[in-house]
Amino acid sequence: MSFKKAFIIGYIVFLIALAFVYFFVPHEYNWIAIVILCLLFGIYQVIVGYRLKQT
């Protein structure tokens, strides 16, 4: 799998998770959920980049 394909899959999952947070998490906790999602997406990108750089 190329980095571009892994990035697109991860980004789609990230956008779906953001939509889920927007509609189902109470508004006073939205910012916490969004920050956590952003951190998880960043960690995912670092791991994907590292694993693809190894091969």
C-alpha positions in Angstrom: 0.0 0.0 0.0 1.4 3.4 -0.9 1.5 6.3 1.5 -1.0 8.2 -0.6 -3.6 5.4 -0.4 -3.0 4.9 3.4 -3.4 8.7 3.9 -6.6 8.8 2.0 -8.1 5.9 3.9 -7.0 7.4 7.2 -8.4 10.8 6.2 -11.8 9.3 5.3 -12.0 7.6 8.6 -11.0 10.9 10.3 -13.8 12.8 8.5 -16.4 10.1 9.4 -15.2 10.3 13.1 -15.5 14.1 13.1 -19.0 13.9 11.7 -19.9 11.3 14.4 -18.5 13.6 17.1 -20.4 16.6 15.8 -23.7 14.8 15.8 -23.5 12.5 18.8 -21.2 14.1 21.4 -22.6 16.8 23.7 -21.5 20.2 22.6 -19.6 21.0 25.8 -17.3 18.0 25.1 -16.8 18.5 21.3 -13.5 20.3 21.5 -12.0 17.5 23.7 -13.1 14.8 21.2 -11.9 16.9 18.2 -8.4 17.4 19.8 -8.2 13.6 20.6 -9.2 12.7 17.0 -6.6 15.1 15.6 -3.9 13.6 17.8 -4.9 10.1 16.8 -4.8 11.0 13.1 -1.4 12.6 13.6 -0.1 9.4 15.3 -1.6 7.3 12.5 0.3 9.4 9.9 3.6 9.1 11.8 3.2 5.3 12.1 2.2 4.9 8.4 5.1 7.1 7.3 7.5 5.2 9.4 6.3 1.7 8.3 6.3 2.7 4.7 9.8 4.2 4.9 11.1 0.9 6.3 10.0 -1.1 3.2 
